[in-house]
Each structure stands twice: as structure tokens, then as C-alpha cells.
Amino acid sequence: MTAVDDLDRKPAEAVRLATSRADDAFTALAEIRRQLATARPSFIFLFVPNRLQPDDLAAALRKSLPNTVVFGCTTAGQITPRGYENDTLLAVAFQRHHFRVASILFQPISPVSIADVVSQTERLATQFRVTPGRKRLALIFADGLSKQEDILVAALEAGLKDIPVFGGSAGDGLRFQRTQVLRNGEFHSNAALLLLLETDLEFSGLGFDHFQPTDKRMVVTRAVPEERLVLEINGSPAAEEYARLVKVPVGELSPMVFAENPVLVRNGNLYHVRAIQQIQGEHGLTFLSAIDDGLLLRLGRGKEIIRTLETGLAVSGHDGEAPDFILGFDCYLRKLEIERKGLDSEVSEQLRQRRVVGFNTYGEQHLGVHVNQTFVGVAFFRPKAGAPL
């Protein structure tokens, strides 16, 4: 029997999942509550589709799950037990005997106070002491329109020190109007939610994309860094020069073109994606990560996305076992490219087989770096037989 066959046979042990495709918040949360009736969660993640209004969900939460700790965010899509979805409310209930959590809400985060983030994070890590035999990790959900994730994640890494941090930027479908994070029954914009988790499960961080650099170089010659806005590339209007390099008329530039032709920045021996969000004004390009004058970029070329997904998700524990579940943060631009190529069913099957649950993001956070067009996740493995609960 293969690991995938084994996954199909056994449900996840450490989390319980619930979904609803109802049209209104109260009905959706009532369905979630019924599906989780026998769960004993320490806390629940709620990943919200953009067709449901956060204010309605907040009101429904007070009635449907009044005594439950709930965190979450708005999304650009969900990863459910079916794979990729767009209009599904997803709840992930983390079982009490495997998880413990503490949280901080940073608000406002535009601009980020580095000193404040570091001091609050250090205080939380000191107060939230690890139980012998258990390990800690951190998760971050940030306002995906704040343009502050790069600085925020660097500050978090300084405060958390040896505690690894993973996460995703909240989304708003493809509207780019308002993104929010959820804590204590309330949704917040211009905010970031830091969660410090303790668990008896072994876990392994994931982070991969499917691009390699080409020989087409770009230098940012005029930018507005605080807005992540590039006005000139190689001394020419940014949108025109990018369109020339990807051999597409300026008028045909779109999220799909940006998804399939990202720009990459080198960090040591690694290249990270600096994704383009949209055209700004006549010739500007707005990015989803930090950008600055003089930054050297390369045009990226895609590798085979199914193969890189299969390789990236093929993680195993110390004894060769498959993960109990994978919490995934997957960029919405990856999903756009996958759908454009007609690969969404195949990718959804891979996600389902590997028991990935999570959401599509406006950016991903991986070990102190804010990235784009990347799959970031945490694979959790079942506790060994006889381990204390």
C-alpha cells in the first residue's frame, strides 16, 4: 500500500475539518458547528471566501461558536478536502490534546513599528513557555494590502529567534479592495495576527515555487518603495519595458500574464519571486513584495508545475510516514496559472491526496522572508504510538 493510499483510508487525527457553501453567514456557521460537534478543539482556523461579509460572520460567530477560540482571515481561495475552491467557508479545528496557542494582534501595521513588534514578540515567547517534550512554531496572518509584510516578518524573526515562522497574507478574491484577519470574534484591517503554537506533533516546514531565472535582466530605475510601485525599468516606463521583455502588448497585460512571467530577485544562492499585482496609472507596476531603486531583477521562466508540486509535497516523517495533514498557504497567482492551463483538477487531486488544507494568499511568509508565487506550508505528523497526550 502506498502512502497516498494510506492517506485516503485514514482521516487526519490532529485536526477536524468542516466546510460550508451556504450563501449566508449564519447558515454557514451553523453547518460548521454541526460538523464539528464531536471535536474538542483548542482553537479553530476559519478561512473566509470573499462572497461572505466579514461583519456578518463576526455577528454569526457570537451566536454559533460563542465559547470557541477562532482565528482566521479573508482569502483569495480555499484549499479544502476537495482541493482548490473559491466560495467555501473552511474551518480547521486543532484538537486540544495536540495543540496549545497564544496570540498577538499587531494593529496598525502600516507603518510597522519594528521595535514594538520585536518587543511584543519576545514577551509572548517568554510568557508562552514550552512544555517539556513539545515544540513551538509561529504562524502569521497579515493584511494582504498593507504592503508591510516584508518588514513585519523580518521583525518577527528577530523577536522569535529560533522559533520558525510561516504564514500567508489575507486575500480578497481578485478584487484587491479590503483584506482582514480574524481574532476574538472580530475582523481587523491594517493588522497582522501572530499565533504561537505548541504541539506534541513532529512538523516540517515547506516552501517551493516553480520558476527559474532567465538571462533577461531588469534594473528598477525609478520606484516608490513605500507603495511597492515601480515607475521605470531599465530607464523606460515600467509597464512598457516589462511588456517588451515578455513579448506581450501593453494593453494585454493582465494578472494571468504576470502569473506566468514573474520577476525574480536573488537572495544569496536562491531566487525569490517578486510578483506583479497590477498596472498602476499609465505605466507603473504595483508589486506584492518590497521593491526599491537599483534592485536587480530577472525574468522568470516556469518549470513543470505538477512535477514541482508533487516533489514539494512529498515529505515524510522520521520513520518515513506521510503527514497527518499539511497546513498550506498557496499564492493566488499560482492558482490562476494552474486554472489557465486546465490543471486545477489534477492539482486539486494532489492536494487532496496529501491532505493539504489552507488558503490562497496575496503573499507568503517563510522563515523570515516574504515571498510571492510560492507554496508555503507546515507538514504535521502523527504522534508515535504510546506518546503521551
DOSE-90709 format. One line per 5 residues: number of its first residue (from 1); for each residue x, y, z of N, C-alpha, C. Coordinates in steps of 0.2 Angstrom, whole numbers. Example, Ala and Ser with C-alpha at 12.3 -4.5 7.8 and 13.67 -1.06 7.14 Angstrom:
<sites>
1> 66,-28,39,62,-22,39,66,-16,39; 64,-11,35,68,-5,36,64,0,39
</sites>
This chain:
<sites>
1> 4,-6,0,0,0,0,4,6,0; 3,11,-4,7,17,-5,5,22,1; 9,27,2,7,32,7,1,36,5; 0,37,-2,-6,40,-4,-12,36,-2; -12,30,-4,-17,25,-2,-19,25,5
6> -14,26,9,-15,26,17,-18,32,19; -16,38,15,-20,44,17,-27,44,15; -29,41,10,-36,40,8,-40,36,13; -36,31,16,-40,27,21,-41,30,28; -36,34,30,-37,36,37,-38,44,37
11> -43,46,41,-44,53,42,-38,56,46; -37,63,46,-32,66,50,-34,65,57; -29,64,61,-30,63,68,-30,70,72; -25,74,70,-24,80,75,-29,86,73; -32,86,67,-37,91,66,-44,88,64
16> -49,92,64,-55,90,61,-57,96,57; -60,94,51,-62,99,46,-69,100,45; -71,106,43,-78,107,41,-79,112,36; -84,112,32,-84,116,26,-92,118,25; -93,124,22,-100,126,21,-100,130,14
21> -104,129,10,-105,133,4,-112,137,4; -114,138,10,-121,141,11,-120,149,9; -125,152,7,-125,159,5,-125,164,10; -126,162,16,-126,167,22,-122,165,27; -120,170,31,-115,168,37,-118,164,42
26> -124,165,44,-127,161,50,-129,154,48; -131,153,42,-132,146,39,-125,142,39; -120,146,36,-114,143,35,-110,141,42; -111,145,47,-108,144,53,-112,138,57; -118,138,56,-122,133,59,-120,126,56
31> -119,126,50,-116,119,46,-109,118,49; -105,123,50,-99,121,53,-99,119,60; -103,121,64,-104,119,71,-107,112,71; -111,110,67,-114,103,67,-108,98,65; -104,100,60,-99,96,58,-94,95,63
36> -93,100,67,-88,99,72,-90,98,79; -96,95,80,-100,94,86,-96,89,91; -92,85,88,-89,80,92,-81,82,93; -79,87,90,-72,89,90,-71,93,97; -65,92,100,-63,96,106,-57,100,104
41> -58,106,101,-53,110,98,-50,114,104; -43,115,103,-40,121,107,-42,127,103; -42,127,97,-44,133,93,-46,131,86; -49,136,82,-51,134,75,-49,140,71; -46,138,65,-45,142,59,-51,143,55
46> -53,149,53,-58,150,48,-56,154,42; -56,151,37,-54,154,30,-60,156,26; -60,162,25,-67,165,23,-66,167,15; -71,165,11,-72,167,4,-74,174,4; -73,177,-2,-75,184,-2,-82,186,-3
51> -86,180,-5,-93,182,-5,-97,182,1; -94,180,7,-96,181,13,-94,187,17; -98,191,20,-96,198,23,-93,196,30; -87,199,31,-84,198,37,-88,200,43; -92,206,42,-96,209,48,-102,204,50
56> -105,201,44,-110,196,46,-107,189,49; -101,187,47,-98,182,50,-96,183,58; -94,189,59,-92,191,66,-99,191,70; -104,193,68,-111,193,71,-113,185,72; -112,181,67,-114,174,67,-110,170,72
61> -103,172,72,-99,169,77,-101,169,84; -103,175,86,-105,176,93,-111,172,95; -115,170,90,-121,165,92,-119,158,91; -115,156,85,-114,149,83,-108,146,87; -103,150,89,-97,147,92,-95,152,98
66> -99,153,102,-98,158,107,-92,157,112; -91,151,113,-85,149,118,-79,145,115; -78,147,109,-73,144,105,-68,149,103; -62,148,103,-56,152,101,-56,151,93; -57,157,90,-57,157,82,-52,162,80
71> -48,160,75,-44,164,71,-45,163,64; -42,167,60,-43,166,53,-42,173,49; -44,173,42,-43,178,38,-48,178,32; -48,183,28,-51,183,22,-46,180,17; -49,177,11,-44,174,7,-45,175,-1
76> -41,173,-5,-41,173,-12,-43,166,-15; -46,162,-10,-47,155,-12,-46,150,-6; -49,145,-6,-48,140,-1,-45,133,-3; -41,130,1,-39,123,0,-43,119,5; -48,115,2,-52,111,6,-51,104,5
81> -54,99,8,-53,92,7,-55,90,0; -58,95,-4,-59,94,-11,-53,96,-16; -49,100,-13,-43,103,-16,-45,111,-17; -43,114,-23,-45,121,-24,-52,122,-24; -54,128,-20,-61,130,-21,-61,138,-20
86> -66,141,-22,-67,148,-22,-72,151,-17; -77,147,-16,-83,150,-12,-85,146,-6; -80,143,-3,-81,138,3,-79,141,9; -83,141,14,-80,143,21,-77,137,24; -71,137,26,-67,131,28,-65,133,35
91> -66,128,40,-64,128,47,-60,122,48; -54,124,51,-49,119,53,-49,119,61; -51,113,64,-51,113,71,-45,109,74; -41,112,78,-35,109,80,-36,106,87; -35,99,87,-38,96,93,-34,98,99
96> -37,98,105,-35,101,111,-29,97,114; -29,90,113,-23,87,116,-17,87,112; -17,90,106,-11,90,102,-9,98,101; -13,103,103,-11,109,102,-13,114,107; -8,119,108,-10,125,113,-8,131,109
101> -11,137,110,-10,143,106,-10,149,111; -6,154,109,-6,161,111,-6,165,105; -8,172,106,-9,176,100,-7,183,102; -5,187,97,-5,194,97,-8,197,91; -11,203,92,-14,207,86,-10,213,85
106> -6,214,80,-2,220,79,-7,224,74; -9,230,77,-13,235,73,-12,242,76; -10,247,72,-10,246,65,-3,243,63; -2,241,57,4,238,54,7,243,49; 3,248,47,6,252,42,6,259,45
111> 12,262,46,19,258,46,20,253,51; 24,249,50,27,244,55,31,247,60; 30,246,67,35,248,72,39,242,73; 45,242,71,50,236,71,51,235,79; 53,240,82,54,240,90,48,237,93
116> 42,239,92,36,237,95,35,229,94; 36,227,87,34,220,85,40,216,89; 46,218,89,51,214,92,50,213,99; 48,218,103,47,218,110,41,214,112; 36,215,108,29,211,110,30,204,108
121> 34,202,103,35,195,101,40,192,106; 45,195,108,49,192,113,46,191,120; 41,196,121,37,195,128,33,189,127; 29,188,121,25,182,120,29,176,121; 34,175,118,38,169,118,41,168,125
126> 42,173,129,44,171,135,39,169,140; 33,172,139,27,170,143,24,164,141; 24,162,135,21,156,132,27,150,132; 28,148,138,34,143,139,32,136,136; 37,133,133,36,127,130,35,121,135
131> 31,117,134,30,111,139,35,106,137; 39,103,142,44,98,140,41,92,136; 45,91,130,43,86,126,39,88,120; 38,95,120,34,98,115,38,103,111; 36,106,105,39,110,101,35,116,100
136> 38,122,98,34,128,96,35,130,89; 30,133,86,31,136,79,26,142,79; 28,147,74,23,153,74,20,153,67; 14,156,67,10,157,61,8,164,61; 9,167,55,7,174,54,2,175,48
141> -4,178,50,-9,180,45,-9,188,45; -7,191,39,-7,198,39,-11,201,33; -13,207,34,-17,211,29,-13,211,23; -16,208,18,-13,207,11,-12,213,7; -15,219,9,-15,225,6,-11,230,10
146> -8,228,15,-4,233,20,2,235,17; 5,231,12,12,232,10,17,233,15; 16,229,20,21,229,26,24,222,28; 22,217,24,24,210,26,31,209,27; 35,212,22,42,211,22,46,214,28
151> 44,220,31,47,222,37,44,218,43; 38,217,43,35,213,48,38,207,49; 39,203,44,41,196,45,49,196,47; 52,201,45,59,202,47,60,203,55; 55,208,57,55,209,64,52,203,68
156> 48,200,66,45,194,69,51,189,70; 55,188,65,61,183,65,65,185,71; 67,192,71,71,194,76,68,193,83; 62,194,84,59,193,91,58,185,93; 57,181,88,55,174,89,62,170,89
161> 67,173,87,74,169,87,74,162,84; 74,157,88,74,150,85,67,147,84; 62,151,84,55,148,83,54,149,76; 52,144,72,51,146,64,44,149,63; 44,153,58,38,156,57,36,155,50
166> 29,154,49,26,153,42,20,156,42; 17,158,36,11,161,35,9,163,28; 3,167,28,1,170,22,-3,176,23; -3,180,18,-6,187,18,-14,186,16; -18,189,20,-25,188,18,-27,191,11
171> -32,188,8,-34,190,2,-41,192,1; -43,194,-5,-50,197,-6,-52,195,-13; -51,188,-14,-53,186,-21,-48,189,-26; -51,192,-31,-46,196,-36,-49,203,-36; -52,206,-30,-54,212,-30,-49,217,-28
176> -45,215,-23,-40,219,-20,-42,226,-17; -48,225,-13,-51,231,-10,-50,231,-3; -51,225,1,-50,225,8,-49,218,10; -44,217,14,-42,211,17,-41,211,24; -44,206,28,-44,206,35,-42,200,39
181> -40,201,45,-38,195,49,-43,195,55; -44,188,57,-49,187,62,-46,185,69; -48,188,74,-46,187,81,-51,189,86; -53,184,91,-58,186,96,-64,188,93; -67,185,88,-73,186,85,-74,192,81
186> -68,196,80,-68,202,76,-63,202,70; -65,205,65,-61,206,59,-57,212,59; -51,212,57,-47,218,58,-43,220,51; -43,226,48,-39,228,43,-33,231,46; -28,232,41,-22,236,43,-19,232,50
191> -19,226,50,-17,222,56,-14,215,54; -10,213,58,-7,206,57,-8,202,64; -10,196,63,-11,191,68,-5,186,69; -2,186,75,4,181,76,1,176,81; 2,170,79,0,164,83,6,160,85
196> 7,159,91,12,155,94,9,148,96; 11,143,92,8,136,93,13,132,97; 10,128,101,14,122,105,11,116,103; 15,111,101,12,104,99,16,98,101; 13,93,102,17,86,103,18,83,96
201> 16,86,91,17,83,84,24,85,81; 27,80,78,33,82,74,30,87,68; 34,91,66,32,95,60,38,97,56; 37,99,49,42,101,45,39,106,40; 43,112,39,41,117,35,42,116,28
206> 38,119,24,38,118,16,39,125,13; 42,125,8,42,132,4,45,130,-3; 41,131,-8,44,130,-15,40,134,-20; 43,135,-26,40,138,-32,42,134,-38; 40,136,-44,41,133,-50,44,137,-55
211> 49,141,-53,52,146,-58,60,146,-57; 63,147,-63,70,148,-63,72,154,-67; 77,157,-66,79,164,-69,81,163,-76; 79,168,-80,82,168,-87,87,173,-88; 90,174,-94,95,179,-94,93,186,-96
216> 86,187,-95,83,194,-96,83,197,-90; 88,203,-89,89,206,-83,85,213,-83; 83,215,-77,79,222,-77,82,225,-71; 83,232,-71,85,236,-66,80,241,-64; 77,241,-58,72,246,-56,76,253,-56
221> 74,257,-60,77,264,-61,73,270,-58; 67,268,-56,63,273,-53,57,270,-49; 57,271,-43,52,267,-39,49,271,-33; 43,269,-30,41,272,-24,40,267,-19; 46,265,-15,46,259,-11,40,258,-7
226> 38,264,-3,33,263,2,26,261,-1; 25,262,-8,19,259,-11,21,253,-15; 27,250,-15,28,245,-19,27,246,-27; 28,252,-29,27,254,-35,33,256,-39; 34,252,-45,39,253,-50,37,258,-56
231> 40,263,-57,38,268,-62,43,267,-68; 49,265,-67,53,264,-73,58,258,-72; 59,254,-77,63,248,-78,68,249,-83; 74,248,-82,79,250,-87,79,256,-91; 77,261,-87,76,268,-89,70,270,-93
236> 66,265,-94,60,265,-98,53,265,-94; 48,267,-96,41,266,-92,41,259,-90; 39,257,-84,39,251,-81,35,246,-85; 29,247,-86,24,243,-90,26,241,-97; 29,247,-100,31,246,-107,37,241,-108
241> 42,242,-103,48,238,-103,46,231,-101; 42,230,-96,40,223,-95,37,220,-100; 32,223,-104,28,220,-109,33,219,-115; 38,223,-116,43,221,-121,47,215,-120; 49,214,-114,53,208,-112,49,202,-112
246> 42,202,-111,38,196,-111,35,195,-118; 36,200,-122,33,200,-129,25,200,-129; 22,204,-125,15,205,-125,14,212,-126; 9,214,-130,7,221,-130,5,224,-123; 6,230,-122,5,233,-115,-3,232,-113
251> -7,233,-118,-14,233,-117,-16,226,-115; -12,221,-116,-14,214,-115,-11,212,-108; -8,216,-105,-5,214,-98,-11,213,-93; -10,207,-90,-16,205,-85,-13,201,-80; -17,199,-74,-15,195,-69,-12,188,-72
256> -15,186,-77,-13,179,-80,-6,180,-83; -4,186,-86,2,187,-89,7,188,-84; 6,191,-78,10,192,-73,11,186,-69; 6,181,-69,7,175,-65,12,170,-69; 12,171,-76,16,166,-80,23,169,-82
261> 24,175,-80,30,179,-82,32,183,-76; 34,180,-70,36,184,-64,43,186,-65; 45,191,-60,51,193,-60,54,190,-53; 61,189,-53,64,186,-48,70,190,-45; 71,190,-39,76,193,-36,81,188,-32
266> 87,189,-32,92,184,-29,93,186,-22; 93,181,-18,95,182,-11,100,176,-9; 106,178,-9,111,173,-8,112,168,-15; 111,162,-14,110,157,-19,103,156,-21; 98,159,-18,92,157,-20,88,163,-24
271> 83,162,-28,79,167,-31,72,166,-28; 70,172,-27,63,173,-24,59,177,-29; 52,175,-29,48,179,-34,46,186,-31; 46,191,-35,43,197,-33,37,198,-38; 31,196,-36,26,196,-41,23,203,-42
276> 21,204,-48,17,210,-50,10,209,-49; 7,214,-46,0,214,-44,-4,216,-50; -3,222,-52,-7,226,-57,-3,232,-60; -6,234,-66,-4,241,-68,-6,246,-64; -2,251,-63,-4,257,-59,-4,263,-63
281> -9,267,-64,-9,273,-69,-8,270,-76; -4,274,-80,-2,273,-87,3,268,-88; 9,269,-84,15,265,-85,18,261,-79; 15,262,-73,18,260,-67,16,252,-66; 20,249,-62,18,242,-60,18,241,-52
286> 13,239,-49,12,238,-42,14,231,-41; 19,230,-36,21,223,-34,18,221,-27; 19,214,-26,16,212,-20,22,210,-15; 28,213,-16,33,212,-11,38,219,-12; 42,219,-7,46,225,-7,50,226,-13
291> 51,233,-15,54,235,-21,58,241,-20; 63,243,-24,67,249,-22,71,250,-28; 73,257,-28,78,259,-34,84,255,-34; 86,253,-40,93,250,-41,92,242,-40; 86,240,-38,85,232,-37,86,229,-44
296> 90,224,-44,92,220,-50,87,214,-50; 83,213,-55,78,208,-56,80,204,-62; 77,198,-63,77,194,-68,70,191,-70; 69,191,-76,63,187,-78,63,180,-77; 58,177,-74,57,170,-73,54,166,-78
301> 56,160,-78,53,155,-83,50,149,-79; 44,147,-80,41,142,-77,44,135,-78; 44,131,-73,46,124,-74,39,120,-73; 39,114,-74,33,110,-74,29,110,-68; 24,113,-67,21,115,-61,18,108,-57
306> 16,103,-61,13,97,-57,19,94,-54; 24,93,-58,30,89,-55,33,93,-49; 34,99,-49,36,103,-43,32,102,-37; 25,102,-39,21,101,-33,21,94,-30; 22,89,-34,22,83,-32,29,82,-28
311> 34,85,-30,41,84,-27,40,88,-20; 37,94,-20,37,98,-14,33,96,-9; 28,92,-11,23,89,-5,25,82,-3; 30,79,-6,32,73,-5,37,73,1; 34,75,7,38,75,13,36,69,18
316> 41,67,22,39,61,26,42,62,33; 40,59,38,42,60,45,49,55,46; 51,55,52,57,52,54,57,44,52; 51,41,52,50,34,51,48,33,44; 48,38,39,45,38,33,38,38,32
321> 34,40,37,27,41,37,25,47,33; 19,47,30,16,53,27,13,57,33; 13,64,31,10,69,36,3,67,38; 1,69,44,-6,68,46,-10,73,42; -7,79,41,-10,84,37,-5,90,36
326> -6,94,30,-2,99,29,-6,106,29; -4,110,33,-7,117,33,-3,121,27; -7,123,22,-4,126,16,-6,133,15; -2,137,13,-3,144,11,0,145,4; -5,145,-1,-3,145,-8,-5,151,-12
331> 0,154,-15,-1,161,-19,-7,160,-24; -11,166,-24,-17,166,-29,-14,166,-36; -8,168,-37,-6,168,-44,-4,161,-46; -2,157,-42,-1,150,-44,-7,147,-46; -12,148,-42,-19,146,-44,-22,148,-50
336> -21,155,-52,-23,157,-58,-19,154,-64; -13,153,-63,-9,149,-69,-11,142,-69; -12,139,-64,-15,132,-64,-22,131,-68; -26,136,-66,-33,136,-69,-32,137,-76; -28,142,-78,-27,144,-85,-25,138,-89
341> -21,134,-87,-18,128,-90,-22,122,-90; -28,123,-86,-33,117,-86,-30,112,-81; -26,113,-77,-23,109,-72,-26,108,-65; -31,112,-64,-34,113,-57,-37,106,-55; -40,102,-59,-42,96,-56,-36,91,-54
346> -31,91,-58,-25,87,-56,-22,90,-50; -21,96,-50,-18,99,-44,-22,98,-37; -29,99,-38,-33,98,-33,-33,90,-30; -32,86,-35,-31,79,-33,-25,78,-29; -19,81,-31,-13,81,-27,-14,84,-20
351> -17,89,-20,-18,92,-13,-23,88,-9; -28,85,-12,-32,81,-8,-28,75,-5; -25,71,-10,-21,65,-8,-16,67,-2; -13,73,-2,-8,74,3,-11,78,9; -17,78,9,-21,81,15,-19,88,16
356> -19,92,11,-17,99,12,-24,103,13; -24,107,18,-29,112,19,-26,119,21; -30,124,19,-27,131,20,-31,136,15; -27,141,12,-30,146,8,-25,149,3; -28,152,-2,-24,155,-7,-23,163,-4
361> -17,165,-5,-14,171,-2,-13,176,-7; -11,182,-4,-9,188,-8,-1,188,-7; 2,184,-3,9,183,-2,10,178,4; 16,176,4,18,170,9,24,172,13; 24,170,19,29,171,24,33,164,25
366> 39,164,24,43,158,25,50,159,29; 50,158,35,56,158,39,60,165,38; 56,170,39,59,177,40,59,181,33; 56,178,28,56,181,21,49,181,18; 47,187,16,40,187,12,41,186,5
371> 38,181,2,39,179,-5,32,179,-8; 32,178,-15,26,178,-19,26,171,-23; 21,170,-26,20,164,-31,24,158,-28; 23,157,-22,26,151,-18,21,147,-14; 22,141,-14,18,137,-9,22,136,-2
376> 19,139,3,22,138,10,18,134,14; 20,130,18,16,126,22,20,123,28; 16,119,32,19,115,38,16,109,38; 20,103,37,18,96,37,18,94,44; 12,92,47,12,89,54,11,81,53
381> 15,78,58,15,70,58,12,68,64; 8,62,63,5,59,69,10,57,74; 8,58,81,12,56,86,14,49,86; 20,47,89,21,40,89,17,36,94; 16,30,92,12,26,97,14,26,104
386> 10,27,109,12,27,115,15,33,118; 15,38,113,17,45,116,12,48,120; 13,52,125,8,55,130,4,60,126; -2,60,128,-7,65,125,-6,72,129
</sites>
